[in-house]
Amino acid sequence: MTPATTFAGRKVALFGLGGSGLATVRSLLAGGADVLAWDDNAGSRDRAREQGITVTDLKAADWSGFEALVLAPGVPLTHPEPHWTVGLARGAGVEIIGDIEIFCRERAALAPEAPFVAITGTNGKSTTTALTAHLLRHAGRDVQMGGNIGTAILSLEAPAANRVHVVELSSFQIDLTPSLKPSVGILLNLTPDHLDRHGTMENYAAIKERLVAGADLAVIGVDDPYCAAIAERRAGARIRLHVEGHGDEAGDYVGADGRVRGPDGAVIAEVSGIQALLGDHNLQNAAAAVAAAIRLGLTGAEIAAGLKSFPGLAHRMEPLRRIGATLFVNDSKATNADSTEKALLAFRDIHWIVGGKAKEGGIEPLAPLFDRVTHAYLIGASSDAFAATLDGRLPFTRCDTLEAATAAAAKAARASGTEAPVVLLSPACASYDQFPNFEVRGDRFRALVAALPEAGVE
């Protein structure tokens, strides 16, 4: 844990008692703060009380005594409208921050030179975070990995000169972190996402830009117009990432044919043949991770060994099992069309399980890739909309549930007699209509696939 010593003796309001909220309360208390915590959900309040945390209704609190409101990243700061705690805090002149900001203040106070890699982007940030941490850990570094990827940042060990923090950040977390100044800031890409929380694409991009604006070294993908413009505005040290065939901007690191080349054209990373890094999008992810690793002193041999041993990320193009000729792939983390595009580009003869709570634009942007799909199996609340998109363009079956879709796709792939069919769960949707999160959805698919009989066994 990282005790929030910079808040010693200060009175702090905290809203949001999920996993990161509870970790933040413990950090603040360990650092000597006086914490008043609340959540609108009664179950969350009860769980906090069970852990010995004092819960106080912030609507009845005297806000003039607070020095900060620590807001959970899932709570609206601006759109569609500010949460009621935001209004109370602003009315009292109280700063509004998140747990990442507390970490940044601890780093500035305890070990300002401690290595800190911060990673964001619409897609690929979890894979890049996991790969960066793996490269460093495989080379013997003390690595703490967390943030949006899973472990709350304040549950990690405190910053130290010989310890590297590799942290994935969502736009919500960046928005609550005014002093964000990582050693290496990585911005992979930007496509429309979370616009219900940020209002416009321009607001969303501006928030993401903050991560690289304050970084000692900015590593920026330039294969979309928003990131290309951000890279152009960057005044300090930067590395531009480009994957051939994606955009027209020049890159300092260029990915092509399974390799990443540096500014002099020399190969700095060999990615071809690594199962966990299939697809052009993973060339960008690998290039970003390698840029961070080089900045932090890893050798070419250490990087090569780390890449070869990378096990991949659960729920992101995760090969689960092969039954006869059929490969089953769990890409439950693909919660929008742009992310699913990467999976469709990686395979052919696809039996595609798709659907859930649709994002803006649905799957229409994927139409150029429909020829890679043999059949689609529709699940969840998006079924009507996706059926309308696919009608007359691609064979599909309405399955409603993941269970029915998995059984139907497995049976059809087995009966197809083709050389290498792929049953791919890549929903292009959020999971909230049927599952609490994409992890539960992916775990359910993994269990369903594990229960399928071997080839030739009914």
N, C-alpha and C positions, 0 to 999 in steps of 0.2 A: 504493500500500500504506500501511497505518497501522501503523508500528512500535509494538510494545507496550512503551513506555518505562517504564510503571509496574511492569513486572516485571523491570527491570534488576537483574542480580546475584542473581536468585531462581531456585531450582531448581523446575522444574515438570514434572509428569507429564502426558502427553497421550495419550488413547486415541481412536482413530478416524482413519484416514488416507485418508478420501475427499477430495472437493474442498475442503470447508470446513476439514477437519483439516489438510491440507497448507498451506492459506493461513495457518492459525493458527500452525503451526510456523514458517513464514517470518517472520510478524509478531513472534513471541516472540524468535526469534534476532536479528532486526534491532533489537529493543529491548534486547538484552543479556541475555536470560534463558538459563539452562542447561536444555535441554529433553531429556527422555527420552520417546520416542514409541513407541507400539505399536499394533498392530491384530491381531485374531484371524485375519484373512484374509491368507494368504500372498501372494496377488497384490497386495494393497494395500501390504504391507511391501516387496515387490520394487519397486513403482513409486516408493515413497518413497526407497528406496536409490538408484534411478536418478537421482533429483533431488538427490542429495547429502545426504540427511537421515539422521542416525544413528538406527537403530532398536534399541531395547533392550527385552527381555522384562520387563514390569512385574511379573510374578509373582515374579521373582527380585530385584526392586529393594528397597532399604531405604527404606520409606515414611516413616520418621521425618525424613528430610531434605527432603521435599517441602513446599512452601508452598501448592500448589494442584494439583488434578486438573482438567484441561480435558477435558470430555467432549463427544464429537460428539452432536448432537441426536437422531440415530437410535438411540442406545444407551439401553436401559432404565435409568431412574433409580430408579423405584419398582415399576412393574408390567410384565409379570406377575410378575417378581421382579427385584431390583436386579442389575445386571451385576457380575461379580466385582471389577472395579476399584472400584466404588462401595463394596463391603464393605471392601476394603483401605483405601480412603481414610477411611472413617468410623471404622474401627478405629484409625487413626493420628491422628485429629483433623484431617484435611486437608480444607480447603474444596473443594467441587465446583462448578465453574462452566462456562460455555460461552463461545464466541467473542463473543457479543453483550455479555456482561459485561465482557470485556476492552475492547471498544469504549467502553462506558459509562464505564469508569475512565479511559480516555484522554481522552474528552471532558471529564470532570470536572477532569482535571489540566491540559489544554491550553487548552480553550475552553468553559467551562461554559455560556456563553450561545449556543453554536453551535446553529442551528436543527436540530431532530431530530424527524421525524414517524415514529411507530411505529404500525403497522397490523396488526390481527388480526381474527379472526372465523372461523366455520366455513366460510362461503362468501363470495366476493366480494373477499377481501383482495388477491388478485393484481391484479385489475382496478383496484381502488381505489388500490393502490400505483402501478401504471403510470400511471393517470390523474393522480394527484397530482403525480408526478414530471414528467409531460408538461406540465401547466399551469404549473408553476414554471419548467421549462426553456424553454418557449415564450415566457415573459415575460422571459427573459434571465438567469435565476438560474443560479448554479453548483450543479448538482444531482448528488448521488451516490445511486444507487438500488441496493439489493441486499438481502441477507438471504435469507429463504426463497424469494424470487422468482427467485433465480438466482445472482448474483455474491456470493461470500462477503463478509461485511461488512468483514473485515480486509484484503481486496483493494482496497477503496475508498480514496480519498484521505482523509487524516486530517481530523478535525473542525477547522473554522475559523469565525470569526465571520461570514464572507461566503459560507459554503458550507452548503447544506442537504442533510442526509441523510434520505432517504425509505426506510424499511426495513420490509419485511414480516416478521412474526414468527409462527412456529407455536407451539402450546402447549408443545412440547418445548423450544424456544429460550427462551420466557418462564420456564419452570421452572428454567432454569440461569442466570437473570439477576436476582440479588437487588437490584441497585441501579438498576433500570430507571426512569428519570425523564425521559421525552421532553418536548419542548416541546408537542407535540400527540400525544395518544394516541387512536387510533381503534379502537373495538370495534363491529363491524358487526352481528353476530348470533351466536346459539349454538343449535346442534342437536346431537344425539348424534353423536360422532365420536371415534375414537381411544380408545374406552373400554377397549380391551385394554391401553393404556399408562397410563391414569389411574384405572382401577378403577370409578369412578362418575361420573355426569353432574355431581354436585355438586363433585367434585374437579376435573374438567375446567373447569367454569365458574369455580371459585375461582382456578385458574391464569390463565385468560384475564383475569380482573378485575384482576390485578396490573398489567397494562399501562396501564390507565387510572387506577388508584389513585394512582400516583406522577406522573401527567402534570400539566403546568401547565394545560393545557386538555384536558378529556376530551370526546370526541365519541362518542356512544353511540346505536346503533340501539335503539329501544324496542319493536320489533314482535314480540318473543318474550318469554316470561315471565322467563327468566334475565337477559337484558340489561335489561329493565325494572326488575328488582329491583336490579341493579348501578347503574343510573342513579339510582335512588331513594337508594341509600346514598352516592352521590358527594357529598362535602362541599364540594369546591372548584368552580372554574369548569367549566361543562359546557354542551354543546349536545346536545339530544336529537333524533334523526332518526326521522321517522315517514313511512311511505308509506301513503296512504289505501287502505283495503280490506285492510290487513294489520295486525291488532291494534287495540286500543282505546285505547292510551296517547296522550296529547297529545305533540306534538313542537314544538321550537323551529324546526326546519327541516322543512317538510312537502312531500313529493313527491306530485304528482297531475297527470294529463293531460299528461305529458311536461314538466312544469315543477317547479322547486324554489322554494318561497317561504320567506322569512325570517320572523322573529317578528312583523313588522308587516304581513305578507301580501303584501309586494312580491316580484315575481319576481326571484330572484337567479341563476337558471340556467335556460336553455332547452335541453332535451335532446331534444325530439321531432324526428324526422327525422335524427338522428345514427345512422348504421348501426351503429357500434361500440357504441352504448349502448341497444340495444333492450331492452325489458322493464322491468317495475316494479322488479326487483331492481337494475337499473342506475340507477334514480332514487335509491335509497339510496346506491349507490356514488358517484354524482355529487355528492349532497348532502354526503357525508363529505369528498370531495376538495375541494369548494368551501369547506367550513368551514375546512379546513387552509390553503387558499390565501388566504382572507380574513385569517385569523389572521397569516399571514406577509406581509401587506401588498399582495397583488395587487389591482388595480382590477377593477371590473365588466367593463370593456372587455377587459382582459387575460384574464380568466376566460372570457368568451364566445368570444374568438378561440382559446383553447386547447381548449375543448370541441369546437368545430367541426373542428379539425384533428387530433383524437385518432384514431389509426389502429386502436385496439383491441388486444386481447391475443391472441396466438397460442393456439389450442386452446380458446378460450372464446367460444362462439357465433361462431366465425370464418367468415364467408361465403367459400367457396373458389371457386365457379364456378357459372355457370348454363348448363345445356345444354337448349336449347329452353325449356320452361316450368319445368323442374326446378331448384331451388336446392339446392346441396350445402353443408352447414354442419358444421364441425368443432368439436365441443364435448367433445373428449377429456378436458379438465380436469374435467369433471363426474364425480367419483369417488364420489358418494353420491346418494341419491334427492333430497335437498333441493336440491342443485345442478342436477340434471336437471330438477326441477320448473320452474326458471326458463326453461329452453329450451322445454319443452313448452308453457308459457304464452305464449311469444313467437310460435308458429307454429300452423298448422292443416294438415290433409291431410299428416300426417307419416308418412314411411317411416322407422321408428325402429330404428337399430342399437344394441343394448343388450346388456350382459353383460361378464363378466370375473370378478374375485375379489370376491364380493359383500360388502357391508357389512351390519351388523346391521339387520334389518327388510326387507332386499331392496328390491323395488319396490312392495310393497303400499301404501305411503303415496301412490303416484302414481295409484292406481285412479280417483280423481275426474277425472283428466285423460285417461283412456284414450279418451274419445270424440274427442279431437283427433288420435288416431293411426289411420291407415288400416291399417297392417300393421307388425308388429315382426319383427326379424331377430335371432335369438339367437346370441351368440358366447360362447366361453369357458367357464370352470368353473361358472358360475352357470346354465348352460342348463337343467338339470333343475329347479332350484328356480324359475326364472323361467317355465318352461313351465307348471308347476303353478299359479303365480299367474295367468297369462294364460288358462289353459284355460277356454273357454266365455265369456270376456269380451272377447277381442281376437284377431283372426287373427294367427298367428305362423308363422315358419319357422325351424327349427333349422339354422343355417348353420355353426356351430362356429368358423370363421375369419373374420377381418375381410375377407379377400379375397373369400370366397364371399358374405358379407353385402353388401358394396358392389356387387358385380355383380348380385345378385338385387334389391336395392333400386332400383338405377338402372334396371334393365329394367322392373320393376313400375311405377315412377313414370312412366316414359316411356309405357308402355302404358295408363296410367290415363285419359288424356285429360282430366284435371281442369285447372282454371285455373292453380293455383300449387302443385304438389306440392313437398315438401321432403324431401330425404334427409338425415337428421340422425343423426350419430354423437354420442350422449350416453349413455355406457355405464352411468352410475349405479353404477359399480364401480371398484375399483382395477384396475390393469393387470397386476399381477405374475404372473398365471397364464400370460400369453402375451407380455408385453413388459416391458422393464426399468423403464419409467416411462410416465406418460401422454403425455409429449412424443414418445417414440418411436412410441407408438400413433397419436397425431395426425399425426405426420409420414408414417407409412405410409398413413393414410387420405388425406392430401393427395396423395401420389404416385399412389395408386390412382385418385383422382378426376381428376387431371391426365391420366392415361393413357386415360380414357374417350373414345370417339369423339364427335364433334360430332353434334347432332341430325340424323337422316336418313342418317348414315353408319354402316354396320355393319362 
